[in-house]
Amino acid sequence: MAVVRGGSVLVAVVMALSGCTEANPAYQPGPVLPGECRVGAETSETFAGFELPQKVDLLVVVPDAPGEQTMAFQEALLPELLDQVEEASRDLDLQVGVVSPGGPRTGLAVANQEVRGCEGFEDSPAVIDTGVEDWRALLECTVMQGSRGARRQRVLDSLGSGYVEDGLDLVRGDARQVVLVVTPEDDCSGPDFEDDGTNTFRDLCSWQRDTLLNVERAVESLQETAGAPEGFSLVVIGGPPTSQDPAVGEELEPACESGLGPVFPAPRLYEATRLLGEQGVFMNACVEDFSGLLGEVFEGVVHGDGVTLCPELIVAQEFLEVVGIDANDDRDLVFGEDYFFAGPTRVCPEGALRLMGDPGELEEVFLRYCAL
């Protein structure tokens, strides 16, 4: 206290010596009163239909094309996937589904009873709730879809039919959707074309790439299914793009080789992740196993760190009031604990409200703020 008082006396002496003897009329000590706009006009907005940070629906897209490499990818994925899902389920309300992109069927895959030890999963649910006792065995039997699918692997078609057109039983309206694609080759979605039976489908697709499904439009459709920017995320573990541009008749070369076999470039899936910005992640599949990659996926994407809400008007200053509304009660959300003001961002150029941690079963958020 002595130091503070001494500082005050010193300032007074300096002011007197410099001829400053009267108070500055423009000086306003202390903060502006709570609930007051320093600039702009007060407005309000209510957000509904957004995804909660602690709720996650994980869709795993596993290859099912004919061949031994398909089985190698499924087997390499399983151990770490099971462990990561189990760890995440301790903190998250997590459910899992599996899709195979190698056929005309839509919807979620079910347990493959042809796998040894999976015979008892007749009529098993396609949505795997990590809260039930035998979820690990059920997920293992569902990921091991085998290699009975078509040669043509349509990843984006399977996502479009699931999320945009028909909807998946997996999807909960208030849960973040995270898609994990693990594949040794690129997406080949789009109109049907003739299979001559002599060339691989990755070559046929490469030669006819201009006729395939437009990646940008497919991604825009998927983004529109989400209420918040973090509502839909795509992670691809595949072959990195290369400079190859094979003409008709030229074979596509692998991007790399690993203990799991050759991995071919996936420029279409790479483009999809780039178009999603922070919600898109591409990882190199040229590894001996997926343990390190899946650890990064779950830590950085599945767990996440919150959900962003974007006000319609330009936010002039920190929010005046943020209220969480659920079925039973309304409560003021606490700055620094339940939310924070992130300012203008790429996805929210007018200013961003970030919900953090576990804000509870919110149905709506009421926001009062100063708008320019």
Secondary structure, DSSP 8 states (H G I E B T S, - for coil): -HHHHHHHHHHHHHHHHTT--S--TT---S---TT--SSSEEEEEEEES--EEEEEEEEEE----SSHHHHHHHHHHHHHHHHHHHHHTTTSEEEEEEE--SSS--S-----TTSTT-TT-TT--SSEETTSTTHHHHHHHHH---S-S-SS--HHHHHIIIIIII--TT--TTEEEEEEEE-SS----SS-----SSS-HHHHHHHTGGGS--HHHHHHHHHTT-SSGGGEEEEEEEB---S----TT-----SEEETTEEE-B-HHHHHHHHHTGGGEEEEE--SS-SHHHHHHHIIIIIS-S-EEE--SS-B-SS-SEEEEE-SS-EEE--BTTTEEEEES-SS-TT-EEEE-S---S-SEEEEEEEE-
